[in-house]
């Protein structure tokens, strides 16, 4: 981090040049992440539809359980990914020793993760899951193939962090689109041809190996030293241990809070119910993926502002992050709340739509509340203040886990979704004030009133009216419901544009003008 004496020597012209460059990087990163995220979500929706139609809800629930086991990758991350992004973005040359050490740790952990899940496959299939239609031997084989896929996915996390820190979001999203097209697009075609669970799981494992290799080559292309030979050096890791474990504490607690619902459902309810819940969760996760992409795109800029002691730019980026997230995410969330059943009928099967629609509406509301706190989480991570998040979650985790267990036993998957709403509502009165007091010395409720409330009110009004008008039709159909939803989405985007900061509106209009071809008149 540059000290005050160095900052004082930088010319005004140099500061302006770097500010313009950083603004350009932020805009470019946001665009690349949104495009990459949209492609990922679209293919994932296609794959899930094919899985439900060809495998059935229970086998799809088994695939979903394997995705839940992906939490092992986060468990063995140790805060390395976020620390890598922050270190490379702030001081690229000085971070190389840490990069080599982090790579060594990732390879060791990938081997350990794969071994643990492979050995645990039999007890998980026979003692943990409540199977009804899937044969135990088939479940064991599927979980062992998941072990291979998860191990190589862990290596992908390393390369994603390296490319993000180098701010090569263009290359990262191109590679991500290629890998996702191979895995999800190829997987959908394979299922349509075979309807075989084990064939799909074998494809999952194979494409994970190929994906890790593609990411490694992309990292080498972005900046050759990033892919230098892994070598663990304690001297490179020790100075960053505090940052790593601060982030790791946050990640572990977040992992428990985010994954415990599906773990309890897989244990307490039939695997079919996990299939219903994951069907709802996939759509909400897709929306949350956009939130994650926006946060990742702004994380290097926030880290740079903090390192340069530019509090004005830091506050501006943080405010704009919240506004852009709500502008993009709030309409999608309200569409899921107001027209969730229609979305599921279009996308999945009638059985899945009936079983998942109520849970999806509740999960959507919880995720909307989570979006309001997301900018604070990103800011705390970018400034090495993740310990604030850890302290809040330490108080909340045990009550949340106990409540989740009781609510699932009582209300099933809808109980799990209700508990998610309660957690994110509490965050608004605990986590957000704590982060603001650490970063700015004070917290004002006007932050939400000014930057979040208008987006929520506009969308609530627009989608409530659309739902009421649709429900008032003498014979509402799926097509008319989807038309009402699309009109509401368009009205929301138009109306909420006025709520964005002036500079954001101007940037958006300039991007739109460049995207629309103009015909020259001779």
C-alpha positions in Angstrom: 0.0 0.0 0.0 1.5 3.3 -1.0 2.3 5.7 1.8 1.3 9.4 2.0 4.7 10.7 0.9 4.6 8.7 -2.3 1.0 9.7 -3.0 1.9 13.3 -2.6 4.5 13.1 -5.3 2.1 11.8 -7.9 1.1 14.5 -10.4 -2.4 15.6 -11.0 -2.2 14.4 -14.6 -1.0 11.0 -13.5 -3.9 10.7 -11.0 -6.4 11.6 -13.6 -4.9 9.2 -16.1 -5.1 6.3 -13.6 -8.6 7.3 -12.6 -9.8 7.1 -16.2 -8.0 3.8 -16.7 -9.6 2.3 -13.5 -13.0 3.5 -14.6 -12.5 1.9 -18.0 -11.4 -1.3 -16.4 -14.4 -1.4 -14.1 -16.8 -0.8 -17.0 -15.1 -3.5 -19.1 -15.0 -6.0 -16.2 -18.7 -5.5 -15.5 -19.6 -6.0 -19.2 -17.5 -9.1 -19.5 -18.9 -10.6 -16.3 -22.5 -9.9 -17.2 -22.1 -11.5 -20.7 -20.2 -14.5 -19.3 -22.8 -14.9 -16.5 -25.7 -14.6 -18.9 -24.3 -17.4 -21.1 -23.6 -19.6 -18.1 -27.1 -19.1 -16.7 -28.8 -19.8 -20.0 -26.9 -23.1 -20.6 -27.5 -24.2 -17.0 -31.2 -23.6 -17.3 -31.2 -25.8 -20.5 -29.2 -28.5 -18.8 -31.5 -28.6 -15.7 -34.6 -28.9 -17.9 -33.0 -31.8 -19.8 -31.9 -33.5 -16.5 -35.4 -33.3 -15.1 -37.0 -34.7 -18.3 -34.5 -37.5 -18.9 -33.4 -38.5 -15.4 -36.4 -37.7 -13.2 -36.5 -35.7 -10.0 -34.7 -38.1 -7.7 -31.7 -38.7 -10.0 -31.6 -34.9 -10.5 -31.6 -34.6 -6.7 -28.5 -36.9 -6.6 -26.8 -34.7 -9.1 -27.8 -31.7 -6.9 -26.3 -33.4 -3.9 -23.0 -33.7 -5.7 -23.1 -30.0 -6.4 -23.6 -29.5 -2.7 -20.4 -31.5 -2.1 -18.6 -28.7 -4.1 -18.5 -27.0 -0.7 -15.4 -29.0 -0.1 -13.6 -26.6 -2.6 -14.6 -23.7 -0.5 -13.7 -25.5 2.7 -10.1 -26.1 1.5 -9.7 -22.6 0.0 -8.3 -21.1 3.2 -9.1 -17.6 1.9 -6.5 -18.0 -0.8 -8.7 -17.0 -3.8 -9.7 -13.6 -2.4 -6.2 -12.9 -1.1 -4.8 -13.7 -4.5 -7.1 -11.3 -6.3 -6.4 -8.5 -3.9 -2.6 -9.1 -3.9 -2.2 -9.3 -7.7 -4.5 -6.3 -8.3 -2.5 -4.2 -5.8 1.1 -5.3 -6.3 1.4 -7.7 -9.2 5.2 -8.2 -9.3 5.5 -8.5 -5.5 2.7 -11.1 -5.4 4.6 -13.8 -7.5 6.1 -15.7 -4.5 2.6 -15.8 -2.9 1.1 -17.0 -6.2 3.5 -20.0 -6.4 2.8 -20.9 -2.8 -0.9 -20.6 -3.3 -0.7 -22.9 -6.4 1.1 -25.5 -4.4 -1.6 -25.4 -1.7 -4.3 -25.7 -4.3 -2.8 -28.8 -5.9 -2.4 -30.5 -2.5 -5.9 -29.7 -1.5 -7.4 -30.9 -4.8 -5.8 -34.3 -4.2 -7.1 -34.4 -0.6 -10.6 -33.4 -1.6 -10.9 -36.0 -4.4 -9.6 -38.7 -2.1 -12.0 -37.8 0.8 -15.1 -37.7 -1.4 -14.2 -40.9 -3.2 -13.8 -42.8 0.1 -17.0 -41.3 1.5 -19.1 -42.2 -1.5 -20.4 -45.6 -0.1 -21.4 -44.4 3.4 -23.0 -41.3 1.9 -25.1 -43.3 -0.6 -26.1 -46.0 2.0 -26.5 -44.1 5.2 -27.0 -40.4 4.5 -29.2 -40.1 1.4 -32.9 -41.3 1.4 -33.0 -43.1 -2.0 -36.2 -44.4 -3.4 -35.7 -45.1 -7.1 -32.0 -44.8 -7.7 -30.0 -48.0 -7.0 -27.4 -47.7 -4.3 -24.6 -49.0 -6.5 -25.5 -46.4 -9.1 -25.5 -43.7 -6.5 -22.0 -44.8 -5.2 -20.6 -44.8 -8.7 -22.1 -41.3 -9.4 -20.6 -39.9 -6.2 -17.1 -41.3 -7.0 -17.2 -39.6 -10.4 -18.2 -36.4 -8.6 -15.0 -36.8 -6.5 -12.9 -36.5 -9.7 -14.9 -33.6 -11.0 -14.7 -31.7 -7.7 -11.0 -32.2 -7.4 -10.3 -30.6 -10.8 -12.9 -27.9 -10.2 -10.8 -26.9 -7.2 -7.9 -26.2 -9.5 -10.1 -24.1 -11.7 -10.8 -21.8 -8.6 -7.1 -21.1 -8.5 -6.9 -20.0 -12.2 -10.1 -17.9 -11.9 -8.5 -16.1 -9.0 -5.3 -15.5 -10.9 -7.1 -14.2 -14.0 -9.4 -12.0 -11.9 -6.5 -10.5 -10.0 -4.7 -9.7 -13.3 -8.0 -8.0 -14.4 -8.2 -10.2 -17.5 -12.0 -10.6 -17.2 -12.3 -10.7 -21.0 -10.1 -13.8 -21.2 -11.6 -15.4 -18.1 -15.2 -15.1 -19.3 -14.2 -16.4 -22.8 -12.6 -19.5 -21.2 -15.6 -19.9 -18.8 -18.0 -19.7 -21.8 -16.0 -22.4 -23.6 -15.8 -24.7 -20.6 -19.5 -24.2 -19.7 -20.5 -24.8 -23.3 -18.5 -28.1 -23.3 -19.8 -29.3 -19.9 -23.4 -28.1 -19.9 -24.1 -28.1 -23.7 -22.4 -31.4 -24.3 -24.0 -32.9 -21.1 -27.5 -31.9 -22.3 -26.9 -33.5 -25.7 -25.5 -36.7 -24.1 -28.5 -37.0 -21.8 -31.0 -36.5 -24.7 -29.1 -39.4 -26.5 -28.7 -41.8 -23.5 -30.9 -40.7 -20.5 -28.1 -42.3 -18.4 -27.1 -40.9 -15.1 -23.7 -42.5 -15.1 -22.9 -41.4 -18.6 -23.6 -37.9 -17.6 -21.5 -38.2 -14.5 -18.6 -39.6 -16.5 -18.9 -36.6 -18.9 -18.9 -34.3 -15.8 -15.6 -35.8 -14.6 -14.0 -35.7 -18.1 -14.9 -32.1 -18.8 -13.6 -31.0 -15.4 -10.2 -32.4 -16.3 -10.3 -30.6 -19.6 -11.6 -27.4 -18.1 -8.7 -27.3 -15.6 -6.3 -27.6 -18.5 -8.0 -24.9 -20.5 -8.0 -22.5 -17.5 -4.3 -23.2 -17.0 -3.5 -22.3 -20.6 -5.5 -19.1 -20.4 -3.6 -18.1 -17.2 -0.3 -18.7 -19.0 -1.5 -16.5 -21.9 -2.6 -13.7 -19.6 0.7 -13.4 -17.9 3.3 -16.2 -18.0 4.7 -15.8 -14.5 1.2 -16.5 -13.0 1.6 -20.1 -14.1 5.1 -20.6 -12.7 6.0 -23.9 -11.0 4.1 -24.3 -7.7 6.4 -24.0 -4.8 5.3 -23.6 -1.2 7.3 -20.8 0.6 6.3 -20.0 4.2 8.0 -16.6 3.9 5.6 -15.7 1.1 2.5 -16.9 2.9 3.2 -15.7 6.5 2.7 -11.9 5.9 -0.7 -12.5 4.4 -1.9 -15.1 7.0 -4.0 -12.5 8.8 -5.8 -11.5 5.6 -6.3 -15.1 4.5 -7.8 -16.4 7.7 -10.0 -13.3 8.1 -11.4 -14.0 4.7 -11.5 -17.8 5.4 -13.5 -17.3 8.5 -16.0 -15.3 6.5 -16.1 -17.9 3.8 -16.6 -20.9 6.2 -19.4 -19.2 8.0 -21.0 -18.2 4.7 -20.6 -21.7 3.5 -22.5 -23.1 6.5 -25.2 -20.4 6.1 -25.6 -21.0 2.4 -25.3 -24.9 2.2 -26.8 -26.1 5.4 -30.3 -26.0 3.9 -29.5 -28.6 1.2 -27.5 -30.8 3.6 -30.4 -31.0 6.0 -32.9 -31.5 3.2 -30.8 -34.4 1.8 -30.8 -36.0 5.2 -34.3 -35.3 6.5 -36.4 -35.4 3.4 -36.7 -37.8 0.4 -34.1 -37.0 -2.4 -37.1 -35.9 -4.6 -37.6 -32.9 -2.3 -34.0 -32.0 -2.7 -34.6 -32.1 -6.5 -37.6 -29.7 -6.1 -35.6 -27.4 -3.8 -32.6 -27.3 -6.1 -34.9 -26.6 -9.1 -36.0 -23.5 -7.3 -32.5 -22.7 -6.1 -31.0 -22.9 -9.6 -33.0 -20.0 -10.8 -32.3 -17.9 -7.7 -28.6 -19.0 -7.9 -28.5 -17.8 -11.5 -29.7 -14.4 -10.4 -27.2 -14.5 -7.5 -24.5 -15.3 -10.1 -25.0 -12.0 -11.7 -24.6 -10.4 -8.3 -21.4 -12.3 -7.8 -20.1 -11.3 -11.2 -20.8 -7.6 -10.5 -19.1 -7.8 -7.1 -16.0 -9.6 -8.6 -15.8 -6.9 -11.3 -15.7 -4.1 -8.7 -13.5 -5.8 -6.2 -10.2 -4.8 -7.8 -11.4 -1.2 -8.1 -12.4 -1.1 -4.5 -9.0 -2.6 -3.4 -7.2 0.0 -5.6 -9.2 2.9 -4.1 -8.5 1.7 -0.6 -4.8 1.2 -1.4 -4.6 4.7 -2.8 -6.4 6.2 0.2 -9.0 7.6 -2.2 -12.1 7.6 0.0 -14.3 9.5 -2.4 -13.7 7.1 -5.3 -14.2 4.1 -2.8 -17.6 5.4 -1.7 -18.6 6.2 -5.2 -17.8 2.7 -6.4 -19.5 1.1 -3.4 -22.7 3.1 -4.0 -22.7 2.4 -7.7 -22.2 -1.3 -7.1 -25.3 -1.4 -5.0 -27.3 0.6 -7.5 -26.3 -1.5 -10.5 -26.9 -4.8 -8.6 -30.5 -3.7 -7.6 -31.1 -2.3 -11.1 -30.2 -5.7 -12.7 -31.4 -8.1 -9.9 -34.5 -6.6 -8.4 -36.7 -7.0 -11.5 -35.6 -10.6 -11.9 -36.3 -11.3 -8.3 -39.8 -9.8 -8.4 -40.5 -11.7 -11.6 -39.7 -14.9 -9.6 -42.0 -13.8 -6.8 -44.9 -12.7 -9.0 -44.7 -15.2 -11.8 -42.6 -18.1 -10.4 -45.0 -20.9 -11.3 -45.3 -19.7 -14.9 -41.5 -19.5 -15.1 -41.2 -23.1 -13.8 -43.9 -24.4 -16.1 -42.1 -23.0 -19.1 -38.7 -24.3 -18.0 -39.3 -27.6 -16.2 -42.1 -30.2 -15.8 -45.5 -29.7 -14.2 -44.4 -31.9 -11.3 -41.3 -29.8 -10.7 -43.3 -26.5 -11.1 -45.8 -27.6 -8.5 -43.2 -28.8 -6.1 -40.8 -25.9 -6.4 -42.8 -22.7 -7.0 -43.6 -21.7 -3.4 -40.0 -22.3 -2.3 -38.7 -20.3 -5.3 -40.8 -17.2 -4.4 -39.5 -17.3 -0.8 -35.9 -17.9 -1.8 -36.2 -15.0 -4.2 -37.3 -12.6 -1.5 -34.4 -13.7 0.7 -31.9 -13.2 -2.1 -33.2 -9.7 -2.7 -32.5 -8.8 0.9 -29.1 -10.4 0.5 -28.4 -8.1 -2.5 -28.8 -5.1 -0.3 -25.9 -6.3 1.9 -23.7 -7.5 -0.9 -22.0 -4.2 -1.6 -20.9 -4.1 2.1 -19.6 -7.6 2.0 -17.5 -6.8 -1.1 -16.2 -3.6 0.4 -15.2 -5.3 3.6 -13.4 -8.0 1.6 -11.6 -5.5 -0.6 -10.3 -3.6 2.4 -9.1 -6.6 4.5 -11.9 -5.9 6.9 -13.6 -9.3 6.5 -13.3 -9.9 10.3 -16.4 -7.7 10.7 -18.4 -10.2 8.7 -16.9 -13.0 10.7 -18.0 -11.5 14.0 -21.5 -11.0 12.9 -21.8 -14.5 11.4 -20.3 -16.0 14.5 -23.3 -14.8 16.5 -25.8 -15.8 13.9 -24.6 -19.2 12.7 -25.7 -21.5 15.6 -29.2 -20.0 15.9 -29.6 -20.2 12.1 -28.5 -23.8 11.9 -30.9 -24.8 14.7 -33.8 -22.9 13.2 -33.1 -24.3 9.7 -33.3 -27.9 11.1 -36.5 -27.2 13.0 -38.2 -25.4 10.0 -37.3 -28.2 7.6 -38.8 -30.8 9.9 -41.9 -28.7 10.3 -42.5 -27.1 6.9 -40.2 -29.0 4.5 -38.5 -27.1 1.8 -40.6 -24.0 2.3 -39.3 -23.9 5.9 -35.8 -23.8 4.6 -36.6 -20.9 2.3 -38.3 -19.0 5.1 -35.2 -19.3 7.3 -33.1 -17.8 4.5 -35.4 -14.8 4.5 -35.0 -14.4 8.2 -31.2 -14.5 8.0 -30.9 -11.8 5.3 -33.4 -9.6 7.1 -31.3 -9.7 10.2 -28.2 -8.8 8.2 -29.7 -5.4 7.4 -29.6 -4.6 11.1 -26.3 -6.3 12.1 -23.8 -6.8 9.2 -24.5 -3.7 7.2 -24.2 -1.2 10.2 -21.0 -3.0 11.4 -19.3 -2.7 8.0 -20.2 0.9 7.6 -18.9 1.8 11.1 -15.6 0.1 10.4 -15.1 1.7 7.0 -16.7 5.2 7.5 -16.9 5.6 11.3 -20.7 5.9 11.2 -23.8 4.3 9.7 -26.9 6.1 8.5 -30.1 4.3 7.5 -30.3 6.8 4.7 -27.8 4.6 2.8 -30.6 2.1 2.3 -33.3 4.7 1.9 -31.4 6.5 -0.8 -29.8 3.7 -2.7 -32.0 0.6 -2.2 -35.6 1.6 -1.2 -36.5 3.3 -4.5 -35.6 0.3 -6.5 -37.6 -2.0 -4.2 -40.7 0.2 -4.2 -40.8 0.7 -8.0 -40.4 -3.0 -8.7 -43.0 -4.0 -6.0 -45.5 -1.7 -7.5 -44.9 -2.7 -11.1 -45.0 -6.4 -10.5 -47.9 -6.3 -8.1 -50.0 -4.5 -10.7 -48.9 -7.0 -13.4 -49.9 -10.0 -11.2 -53.2 -8.5 -10.3 -54.1 -7.7 -13.9 -53.0 -11.2 -15.0 -55.1 -12.8 -12.2 -58.1 -10.7 -13.2 -58.3 -12.2 -16.7 -61.3 -14.5 -17.2 -59.1 -17.4 -18.4 -55.4 -16.7 -17.8 -52.9 -18.9 -19.7 -49.2 -19.6 -19.4 -48.5 -17.4 -22.5 -50.5 -14.4 -21.2 -48.7 -14.7 -17.8 -45.3 -14.6 -19.5 -46.4 -11.6 -21.6 -47.4 -9.7 -18.4 -44.1 -10.6 -16.8 -42.1 -9.4 -19.8 -44.0 -6.1 -19.9 -43.3 -5.7 -16.2 -39.6 -6.3 -16.7 -39.4 -3.8 -19.4 -41.3 -1.2 -17.4 -39.1 -1.8 -14.4 -35.9 -1.3 -16.4 -37.2 1.9 -18.0 -38.5 3.4 -14.7 -35.5 2.4 -12.6 -33.0 4.0 -15.0 -34.0 7.3 -13.5 -32.9 6.1 -10.1 -29.3 5.5 -11.1 -26.5 8.0 -10.5 -26.2 10.5 -13.4 -22.8 9.1 -14.5 -24.1 5.6 -14.5 -27.1 6.6 -16.7 -24.8 8.4 -19.1 -22.4 5.4 -19.3 -25.3 3.1 -20.0 -26.7 5.3 -22.7 -23.3 5.6 -24.4 -22.9 1.8 -24.3 -26.4 1.5 -25.8 -25.6 3.9 -28.6 -22.4 2.0 -29.5 -24.3 -1.2 -29.5 -27.0 0.0 -31.9 -25.6 0.3 -35.5 -26.2 3.7 -37.2 -26.9 3.8 -40.9 -25.1 6.6 -42.7 -27.1 8.7 -45.0 -25.3 9.5 -48.3 
